[in-house]
Each structure stands twice: as C-alpha cells, then as structure tokens.
Amino acid sequence: MKKETKTRIWSSLAAKLVLLAVVSAVTANAFNLWTSIPTMKTVYLEQLESTLVGTTSLYGAFLDAQVENANQIGESMQPEDYATIIETFHIHGMETEYGYLTDSNGVILYHPDSSLIGKKRNMTEWTESESVQENAYGKTNFITYSVDGSPKYAGQYISNIDGNILVIEMEANEPRTRLKAANMQNVRGGIFAIGISSVLSILFIRSLLVPIRQIISIVLKTTDLDFVKQDIQDKLSRRSDEVGAMSRAIDQMRERIVGHMEGIRGLSNQIDKGSEALNRIAFQVNEDADDNSASAEESHSRQACFP
C-alpha cells in the first residue's frame, strides 16, 4: 500500500493564503504610512501657518482698534494697557503660544517675561522680515526664527496706526511633538488594521478550507470503495460556488463508479451462472462417459466368453 503523504503546515494552502493576506495588509498599510506621514506633516504645517497668521491678524486688528479708541479720546496706550489686552490672546489647542508687542525697531513694549520689556530682540530673521523692510502696515506674516537656540513659529502683524509689531509666538517643538504623536497613532492604527485584516482573512480562509477538507475526506473514502453517502455531501452539493460544483462532480463520479461496479457485479453473476451450467454439463458428460466405458467393458467380456 502506498504510504500517505501528509500535508506540512507551511506547505498547506491555508498557510499560503494567510501569509498572502498578512503580506498584503502589511504592504498596504506601509505604503499608506509612507505616503500619508509626509503629506500630513505638510498639511499640518500649512494649517498651523494659516492659524497663526489668521489669529495674529484678528488680534492685531483688535489691538489697533483699542489704540485708535485711545487716540480719539486723547490718551495713549500704556504698557499695562497692552498687558491687559495681549495677555488674553491665545490660540485654542496650543500650550506654548504667547503674545508680545514691539515697536517698529524691535524694542519690546510688552512681554509675559517682564524682564525683557524695554530690550531689543536679537533676531535677524524677525527684524529684517519682508513686511518690516517694506513697511507693509496692516499685513501679517508667518515667520520662523530662534531665540537662544530654541526654534520658534510666529505670526507677525504690523500695525497700520503706530507701526508697532504684534507677535503671537509658539515653540516649534510643540507641533513637531503633536506630529510625532499623530504619526505614532497612525502606526498603531496600521498595526490594528493589520491585525483585524489578518483575523478576517483567517476566518475567510477557514470558510474555504473546511469544505475542501470535507471533500478530500469524501474522495479518500471513495478510493477505499466506501460509497455510503454522508449528510455533509448534500450540504456541500447545495453550495452555489466552486466548492459546490466540485462536490456535485464528485457525486456524479461516485454514482458512475457505483453503476459500473453494479454492472461488473451483474456480469460476474452471469459468469457464475454460466460456469455452474458448464460444470453441470461437464459432470453429465463425465457420467455419460463412465456409463459408456462400463458398457464397452461388459460387451468386451461377453465376446471373450463366447467366441
């Protein structure tokens, strides 16, 4: 008897399909992360710039209105007046942002750190920005610079009344930290998606392989000439997919094999009957031959006695 070849787990169709599903999910998520992370960074910085510029522009216009009101009643804005107004300027969702005010030469008129008031900020990128050089009053810019080695993002508004410069500043590391957290969240989401898709793939593959194994069992029984029909065969044959077509084909094959075997059994019965008839005829012929031999011997004896 030929030794049965067992299917190794890593050579099985199930292992190959699961591996294909996992590789596909990993590749899809890796490509998504590879394309989305740089795009997300660009979009986030663009939104940050738009938020800083828009917020600084609104706060600058509001500050101009307060200055203009003070001028109309013959008063001038004092540092404490700027402090009362500017310390309320905040950007929702940001933790490191704050506002301060300088004159057109960069001398600080108000700053949350009172020790800096009256000092000039040593920032070439800031004091020589395009808007300052062009005296673009009423215009808001997005600027980047460093203070004591710490990178900053800021919105810069130049007053169209007194030329003072309102700056809403924030640490550049804050959006970077937020981006990093968002990227990690995307990675975790990708891993979760891979896990979910792998589980779903395994369930789907199992729904395919279970009926295939059942069909293999039916075929093996057929090879052992076991043609007893099982309930599972009817269930498999009612399927409208390829598994159902395979099961129906096996049913037809089994029916034909059974038909051929019944035909062979019928022929065998006929041969057995013919063999029995031949045996009877041979027996009768032998008996007749024995009778004839006995008669011949008797006749020969008589002739010997009476010559």
C-alpha positions in Angstrom: 0.0 0.0 0.0 1.3 3.4 -0.9 2.3 5.5 2.0 0.1 8.5 2.6 1.8 11.9 2.1 0.9 14.3 4.9 0.5 18.0 4.3 3.0 20.1 6.1 1.6 23.2 7.8 3.9 25.6 6.0 3.2 23.9 2.6 -0.6 23.9 3.1 -2.9 26.1 1.2 -4.1 27.7 4.5 -0.6 28.8 5.4 0.0 30.3 2.0 -3.3 32.2 1.9 -2.8 33.5 5.4 0.7 34.6 4.5 -0.6 36.3 1.4 -3.3 38.1 3.4 -0.8 39.3 6.0 1.8 40.4 3.5 -0.9 42.3 1.5 -2.2 44.1 4.7 1.3 45.0 5.8 2.3 46.3 2.3 -0.9 48.3 2.0 -0.5 49.9 5.5 3.2 50.5 5.0 2.5 52.3 1.7 -0.3 54.3 3.3 2.0 55.4 6.1 4.9 56.1 3.7 2.7 58.4 1.7 0.5 59.9 4.4 3.1 60.9 7.0 4.9 63.4 4.8 1.6 64.7 3.4 0.2 65.0 6.9 3.3 67.0 8.0 2.9 69.4 5.1 -0.8 69.8 5.7 -0.4 70.3 9.4 2.3 73.0 9.0 0.2 74.7 6.4 -2.8 74.7 8.8 -0.6 75.9 11.6 0.7 78.8 9.5 -2.8 79.7 8.4 -4.0 79.6 12.1 -1.1 81.7 13.3 -1.5 84.2 10.5 -5.3 84.4 10.9 -5.2 84.6 14.7 -2.5 87.2 14.7 -4.3 89.3 12.1 -7.5 89.3 14.1 -5.7 90.1 17.4 -3.7 92.8 15.6 -6.8 94.4 14.2 -8.4 94.3 17.6 -5.3 95.9 19.2 -5.3 98.6 16.5 -9.0 99.4 17.3 -8.1 99.8 21.0 -5.2 102.1 20.1 -7.4 104.1 17.8 -10.1 104.5 20.5 -7.4 105.7 23.0 -6.1 108.2 20.5 -9.6 109.6 19.8 -10.1 110.4 23.5 -6.6 111.9 23.7 -5.0 109.2 25.6 -2.0 106.9 24.8 -1.7 103.2 25.4 0.5 102.4 28.4 2.4 99.1 29.0 -0.1 97.9 31.5 -2.9 98.6 28.9 -1.0 96.4 26.4 -0.6 93.8 29.0 -4.3 93.7 29.9 -5.2 93.2 26.2 -2.4 91.0 24.9 -2.3 88.5 27.8 -5.8 87.4 26.8 -4.5 86.5 23.3 -4.5 82.7 22.9 -4.8 80.0 20.2 -7.1 77.2 21.1 -5.4 73.9 21.5 -1.9 75.3 21.8 0.1 75.2 25.0 3.3 77.2 24.4 2.0 80.2 22.5 2.0 83.7 23.9 1.8 87.2 22.5 4.2 90.2 22.8 4.5 93.7 21.3 7.5 95.6 20.0 7.9 99.0 18.3 9.0 99.3 14.7 12.6 98.9 15.8 12.1 95.7 17.7 12.2 97.2 21.2 9.8 95.2 23.4 6.8 97.1 24.7 5.1 94.2 26.3 6.2 90.6 27.0 5.0 88.0 29.5 8.5 88.0 30.8 8.7 91.5 32.3 12.5 91.4 32.4 12.5 91.7 28.6 10.4 94.8 28.4 12.5 97.7 27.0 15.0 95.4 25.4 15.5 94.7 21.8 15.2 91.2 20.4 18.3 89.9 18.7 16.6 88.1 15.8 17.8 89.0 12.3 15.1 86.9 10.6 12.4 88.8 12.6 13.6 92.4 12.4 14.5 92.2 8.7 11.4 90.4 7.5 10.0 91.5 4.2 7.0 93.2 5.8 9.2 95.3 8.1 11.5 96.3 5.3 8.6 97.3 3.1 6.7 99.0 5.9 3.7 96.8 5.0 1.4 98.1 7.6 -1.7 96.0 8.3 0.0 92.9 6.9 0.5 89.6 8.7 3.4 87.2 8.1 4.3 83.7 9.2 7.9 83.8 10.4 10.4 81.3 11.9 13.4 82.1 14.0 15.4 81.0 17.0 15.7 82.5 20.5 18.7 81.3 22.5 18.8 78.2 20.2 15.1 77.5 20.6 13.2 77.4 17.3 10.0 79.4 17.1 7.0 79.8 14.9 5.2 83.1 15.0 2.6 85.3 13.4 3.7 88.9 12.9 1.3 91.8 12.5 2.5 95.3 11.7 0.1 97.9 13.0 -1.2 100.4 10.4 -1.6 103.0 13.1 1.6 103.3 15.0 3.8 100.7 13.3 4.1 98.5 16.4 4.6 94.8 15.7 2.4 92.3 17.4 3.9 88.8 17.6 2.0 85.6 18.5 4.8 83.1 19.2 5.0 79.4 19.9 7.6 76.8 20.4 8.4 75.0 17.1 8.8 71.7 19.0 5.1 71.7 20.0 3.7 71.0 16.5 6.6 68.6 16.0 5.6 66.7 19.1 2.0 66.7 18.0 3.0 65.4 14.6 5.1 62.7 16.2 2.1 61.7 18.4 -0.1 61.7 15.3 2.4 59.6 13.4 2.5 57.1 16.2 -1.2 56.9 16.3 -1.2 56.2 12.6 1.3 53.4 13.1 -0.8 51.9 15.9 -3.9 52.2 13.7 -2.0 50.5 10.9 -1.0 47.6 13.2 -4.6 47.4 14.4 -5.8 47.3 10.8 -3.2 44.6 10.0 -4.5 42.5 13.0 -8.1 42.9 12.1 -7.5 42.1 8.4 -5.4 39.1 9.4 -8.2 37.7 11.6 -10.8 38.3 9.0 -8.6 36.7 6.4 -8.1 33.6 8.6 -11.9 33.3 9.1 -12.5 33.7 5.4 -9.8 31.2 4.5 -11.2 28.8 7.1 -14.6 29.1 5.4 -12.9 27.9 2.2 -10.6 25.2 3.6 -13.1 23.4 5.8 -15.4 22.3 2.9 -12.3 21.4 0.9 -11.1 19.1 3.7 -14.5 17.6 3.8 -14.4 16.9 0.1 -10.9 15.4 0.5 -12.4 13.1 3.1 -15.1 12.0 0.7 -12.6 11.3 -2.1 -10.4 9.2 0.3 -13.5 7.2 1.3 -14.3 6.7 -2.4 -10.7 5.4 -3.0 -11.4 2.8 -0.3 -14.6 1.9 -2.1 -16.8 3.3 0.7 -19.8 4.7 -1.2 -22.0 5.3 1.8 -23.4 8.8 1.3 -23.0 11.2 4.2 -25.2 14.1 5.2 -22.4 16.6 4.6 -22.3 15.7 0.9 -25.8 17.1 0.4 -24.9 20.3 2.2 -21.8 20.7 0.1 -23.6 20.0 -3.2 -26.2 22.7 -2.4 -23.5 25.4 -2.4 -23.5 27.7 -5.4 -19.7 28.3 -5.5 -16.8 26.3 -6.9 -16.9 24.0 -3.8 -20.5 23.1 -4.6 -19.5 22.4 -8.2 -16.6 20.2 -7.0 -18.9 18.3 -4.7 -21.5 17.7 -7.4 -18.9 16.4 -9.7 -17.6 14.0 -7.1 -21.2 12.8 -6.5 -21.5 12.1 -10.3 -18.2 10.3 -10.2 -19.3 8.2 -7.3 -22.6 7.4 -9.0 -20.9 6.3 -12.1 -18.4 4.2 -10.2 -21.3 2.5 -8.3 -23.1 2.0 -11.7 -20.0 0.4 -13.2 -19.5 -1.8 -10.2 -23.1 -2.9 -10.3 -22.7 -3.7 -14.0 -19.5 -5.7 -13.2 -21.3 -7.5 -10.4 -24.1 -8.4 -12.8 -21.7 -9.7 -15.4 -19.9 -11.6 -12.6 -23.3 -13.2 -11.6 -23.9 -14.1 -15.2 -20.5 -15.7 -15.5 -21.0 -17.6 -12.2 -24.3 -18.9 -13.6 -22.7 -19.9 -16.9 -19.9 -21.5 -15.0 -22.4 -23.6 -13.0 -24.2 -24.7 -16.1 -20.9 -25.7 -17.7 -20.0 -27.6 -14.6 -23.3 -29.5 -14.7 -22.8 -30.2 -18.4 -19.2 -31.4 -17.7 -20.4 -33.6 -14.9 -23.1 -35.1 -17.0 -20.6 -35.7 -19.8 -18.3 -37.4 -17.3 -21.2 -39.6 -16.1 -22.2 -40.5 -19.6 -18.6 -41.3 -20.4 -18.3 -43.5 -17.4 -21.5 -45.3 -18.4 -20.3 -45.8 -22.0 -17.0 -47.1 -20.7 -18.7 -49.6 -18.4 -21.0 -50.8 -21.3 -18.0 -51.2 -23.5 -16.1 -53.3 -21.0 -19.2 -55.5 -20.4 -19.6 -56.1 -24.1 -15.9 -57.0 -24.5 -16.2 -59.5 -21.7 -19.2 -61.2 -23.2 -17.4 -61.5 -26.5 -14.4 -63.1 -24.8 -16.6 -65.7 -23.1 -18.4 -66.7 -26.3 -16.0 -66.7 -29.2 
